[in-house]
Amino acid sequence: MYTHLVGSAPALLKHGFCEQALAQYPRIKSFSRVVHYARRDLMIREGMTGDFVCMLLEGTAMSYRTAENGRQVMLRFLQSGQFFGFMTLFSGNQHTTTVEALEPCECLEIDKAEFRKLLQHEPALLWSFTEELAEGVRNSTQIVENSFLGAERRIHKCLLRLCEQFGSTVSGGIELRINITQETLAKCAGTTRVTTARILGNLIEQGVLRVKPKPWVIRRIEGLIRPAKKKLLRSRAAKS
């Protein structure tokens, strides 16, 4: 049982903790703790015993799996208010993914056994995990589809994904409010850092992307979308 108590109930509400869980706050804080992680820290690891469920309170992180050849396959980016490590609630006792902090993060760790009891009485909270599982299925499907694309298209799609999740419209385009690096983007696209640097260089020359000063800004999003549309048109033409 954890003895380090988490912050106040309003703080949890700020981070998106559902009202049903807040109603059980006196119980939750008795089996939860807040843990701080530095950039590049591994918050959970594949094969690690899953004794707790995590909720990201502050910061951004990424989850990935490691293939037999050692290649890291990016699954998704995580931001505050999202759960991770919850698959052990439903199957097995070991985590099947690794989650790495992309910047300093604050995480709420909830004892798995006690949380499972809570879920039995809080169907609305259980439903939030169903939504997370559905997102995981969509991500897995996208990864399979992307595996048939070339490195350039995979990087374009990763940048579009970042725009959707972390983008904010500014005068110069779409600002990516996440601490993204070439190494992180290479993991996301499933390619090498050298290849990623070359493709990003082309996007910078074309005026599609700006990386300095940080944060990155997508200056012309059509430069990322247009290649996909052209490919779709060619595919349709070939079938007709």
Secondary structure, DSSP 8 states (H G I E B T S, - for coil): ---S----HHHHHHTT--HHHHHTHHHHGGGEEEEEE-TT-EEE-TT-B--EEEEEEESEEEEEEE-TTS-EEEEEEEETT-EESGGGGTS-SB-SSEEEESS-EEEEEEEHHHHHHHHHH-HHHHHHHHHHHHHHHHHHHHHHHHTTS-HHHHHHHHHHHHHHHHEEEETTEEEE-S---HHHHHHHHTS-HHHHHHHHHHHHHTTSEE-SSSS-EES-THHHHHHHHHHHHHHHHHH-
